[in-house]
């Protein structure tokens, strides 16, 4: 799932740079080649971020994820509860669980604040910004000038006094959770899975050139691919600008899962197109009544499969099997496509629109 500083415009249309084939003039061709070469020089590195995992961990422990494609890794909450019981750990996240969960249920805006850590480089930065936000009671005009932009950002996600109460309690609880459990857990997991991060980065760098034209033409030139202990098949993505994108996908549990970050990347990278296809092929009533929103997660899964089929077809079967597993469906032993399409059905118009737009983003290839 995406959050974009460009706002709802991404739902209305996908602005592609357009790479016509055949009749393109030499100047345009040189410009396109130069743009792609510059984009290819950007790293899109694979990284891990403790403050991102800590924040998402808090959400995972407070919610029951019932989506067809879950945001959080299947079994994450249960496995963490087992670890915490074994360590005899109780923190502020436990003490304040009921209050935090109740406020979340009462305020739909709080779900959108899952994206907040993607705007910051560390937990300390987040605490400084949220502290300034709470001190200013959510009003950027009265905030410390050094933090006005951050206060405005947080206010756009958490606009009410009740939201501010939740944020105050949540950050306090996470601080205690980090001190008494999560930091040690996260550090141990990084040591254990360090070779997997290195291997995933190597695989991604070998495949990234195949995605480059798509990334260039969908204005996702540069960014970070964050491997998370917490996240499931429905990633978290920030599109702040063409040069500043953050995609959070799952960190593999074993070498058998090394392709999974690529699956997550394809699912996230295609969402500006899948969102546009849904918007363009549903009615105002569909959008008002939530029908269009219901198509969004399915369209992202189907769009990710389309993208991989074009740029890395050897991964397409694995992608379909992975997302069937995320949906709790046992993939068949043989051809998986019919089961995949049946599990993630879409209106023909949305499917065709996504296919056309992905082809356009790939320059007609």
N, C-alpha and C positions, 0 to 999 in steps of 0.2 A: 504494500500500500504506500501511496505517495503523499507527501505534503509539499506544497510548492509556494514560494513567495510570489509567483505569478498568479496565484489564486485561481478563481473559477474559470479563467480564460482557457486553462488547459482542458477543461471539460467541454468547451465550446468548439475548439479546433486545435489541430496539431499543426504548428507552423514548421514546415519542412524547408530546408534550403534548396531541395529539388536538384536532382542530377540527371538531366535529360541525356539520353543516349543517342548515338548516331549523328544528329545534326548539331551537337554542341560546338560552338566556335572555339578556336584555339585559345583565345584569351580566357574564356570561361573554363576550358579544360585545365589550363595552367593554374588558374585560381583554385579550382577544385582539388587538383593534385597537391598544391601547396598547403591548402587547408587540411587535407588528410595527413600529409607528412608532419605538419605541426601537431596535430592531434595525436598522432602515433608516438610522438616524443614524450607525451605525458604518461605518467606511470600507471594511473589507476591502481595503486598498490593494495595488496591484501594486508590488513592490519587487524589488531584486536584492541578493544577499548573498554577498560574496566568500568568507567562511569556509565557507559551505555548499557552494559550488562547489568549493573547494579539497579539502574532505573527500571529497566524492563523486568528484572527479577521481582521488584516490588509489585509491579502490575500483575505479573504471573501468579504471585502468591495471594493476591487479593481477588482474583477473578476466576470464574470457571469459563474456559474458552470452548464454546459450543459451535463455533463456525465449522463449515464443511472443510475448509482449509484453515487450520489453526494458526493464530499468530505465534503462539508459544509452542516450543518443542513438545511433542506428545509425551506425556508422563513426567514432564519437568517438575511440576508442583509436587506430585507424589514422591518422586525420588528425592527432592530436596527436603521434604518433611521427614523422610526416613533418616537422612543424614543428620538433620537437626536434632531428632529424638536420640539418635545414637550418641551425639555429642552433648546431649542434655543442655541444649541452647534455647534460651528464651530472650527475645529482644523487644524493642519498642514496636517492631512490626507485628509481633504477636499481641502485645498489650493493647495496641490501637487498632487491631484488625477490624473489629466490628464497626467502630466509628468511621474508619477509612472506607470500608466496603459500603457502608450505608450512604456516605456522601457521594461515592462514585455512582451508586445506583440512582441517586436523586439528581445528578448533574451530568448530562450527556457530554458536555464540553470536556470533562476530565479525560475521556478516552483519547481525545486529540492531543493531549499533553504527553502521550507516549513519545512524540517526536521531539520533545524539548531537548534531550541530551545531544541530538544530532547537530545542534547549533553551537555546541561548546566543545572545547578541547580537553576538559578535565572536570572532575567533581568540584574542585576548589572554585573554578570559574562559575559553575552552576550555582554554588552556594552563595557566592558574592552577588550574582545577578538576582537570584530569588530573594535574598535578604533585602536588596534594594527595592525590589518589587513589593515585598510585604511592608517594608517601612513606609513606602509611599502610598500604601493602601491601593495599589494597582493603578495609580494616576501618574502617567509619564511626566506631566507638567510639573509635578512637585517632587519628582525623583532627583537624586544626585545627577547632575549633568553627565557625568562619566558613564551612567548606566541607563540613560533615558531610552536608548534604542532597545536594550535588552528588556527593560520594563514594558515598553510598548509591545514587544514580541510576546512576552508572557501574558500580558493583558489580553492579547488577541486570542489566546488559548483558554485562559481562565478569567473570564470577565466579571464574575460575581463575588460578593463577599463570602459566600459559602465555598466557592472555589478556592479563595485565598486561605480559608481555614483548612481545607483539605491539603493544600500545598504546604502550609506551615507544618501540619502534623506529619505529612508524608516525608518531607525532607528530614525532619527530626528522627523519624522512625528508621529511615534508610541509613542515616548516619550511625545509629546504634547497631543496625543490622550489619553494616560494613565492618564496624569495629569488632563485633563479637562473633561473626560468622563469615560473611560473604567475602571479605578480602582474603582470608586464608583459603577459602574454598576456590576462589577465582585464581589465585596464584598457583595453587597446587594443580588445577586443571590446565593452566597455561604450560607448566613444566611438563605435564604428562602428554599434552597434545601438541607441544611445540613442533615436533617433526611433521605433524599433519598440517600445521599452518604453513610451514616451509614448502611442503609438497603441493598444497593447494595453490600457493602463490606461483610456483613453477608451472603448474598446469594452466592456471589462468593466464599467465603471461604468454604461454605458447599459443593460446586460443584467442587472446584479445585482438590481434590484427584482423581476424575474421569479422569481429563485431564493429571495427572502427568506423566504417562508412555509416552504419546504422547509428552509432553514437554521435558522429559528427552531425548527421542530418536530423537528429532528434534533440540537438543542443545538450548533449551529455558528454562534453569533450573531456572533462577531467573530474576526478573524484576519488573516493576511497571505497573499497569493498571491505566492509567490517564483518569479520567472522564472530558470531555471537554464540555463547553457550545456551542462551535462553530462547532464541527465536526459532520458529518453525517454518512451515512452507509459505506463510503469508508474511513477507519481509516488511521492513520499515525503510522508507526512502525519503530523503530530503533533496529536492531540486531547488537549490537557492539561486543558482546561475549556471550558465554553460560550463564554467570552470569550477564550480563548487557543488558537487553532488556527493551524497553519502548514502550508500546502499548497505543495509544490515541484513545479512543472511545467516543461515545456520553454520556452525562450526562442526565439521565431521567428527563422529565418535570413533571412526576407525578408517584405515586405508580403503576399505571397501566403499566408503562414502565420499571419496575425494571429488567425484563429479558433482556432488550436491551443491556446493557454492555456485557452480556454473548454472545449474538449474535455477537456483534462487536469483542469480543475476539476470537471466533471461526473463524470468517472471516479473522482476521489478523494472527492468529496462524498457519493457514494452508497454508499461501502464499508461503513459501519456496517450499512446495510440489506442489502447483498449478503452480508456475512458472516453476519448473523443468518439470512437465508433458507437459506444453505448448512447452517448448524448445525441449524436446525429441521427440515430435510428430508433429513438423512442419519442413518444409524444409528451407534451407538457403535462398531461394528466399522469402519465407513467412516472415522470420525474417528481411530480408533486406527491404522488401516493407511495413512493418508495420502490416501485417496480424496477425502475432503471438502476437504482442503487443495488438492488438484488442481483442484477446481471454483472455488476462490476467485478467481484472476485472470480466468477467463472470466466469472464472475458479475459482477465489477466492470465489465468492458467492456460486457456486455449491460445491466447496470443503468444505466450512464451513458447509453447510447442511449435507454433508456426515459425517463429523467429529461429529456433534451433534447427528446424527442418531445412531452413534455407542456408544457415551459416555454418552449422556443425551437425550435419544429419546423423553422424555416428552416435550422437548423444540424445537423439529424439526419443528413441524407445525407452532409455533410462529415465528421461524427464517424465514421460507419461506414467511409468511405473512408480516413480517417486511420488508424484502428485496423487495417484490412486491410493498409495499407502497413506499419504497425509489425510486423505478423505476417509480412511478406514476401510477401503475396498481392496480385497485380495486380487492382485493382478493375475490374469490368466497365464498359463504356461506358454501359450503360443502368441499369435498376433494380438497386440494389446489395444490397437487403435479403436476398435468398436466399443470396447468397455470404457475406454477413456472418454470418447465422445458421448456415450450414454450417461456417464457419471457427471460430465460437465457440459450439459446441453445449452445451446445458444440459438436464438432466432437466426435464420439464414442471413438476414440483412446485416446484422452485427458482424457475423462471421466473415461475410464477403467484404465488408468495409475494412475490417482489420487486415485482411489479406492484401487488399489493394494498397493500404497505407504502409504496410511493412515493405511491400515491393517498391513503393515510391522512396521510402527511406533508404533502401538498399540500392537505389539508382537504377531500378528497373531490372535488376539481376534476379 
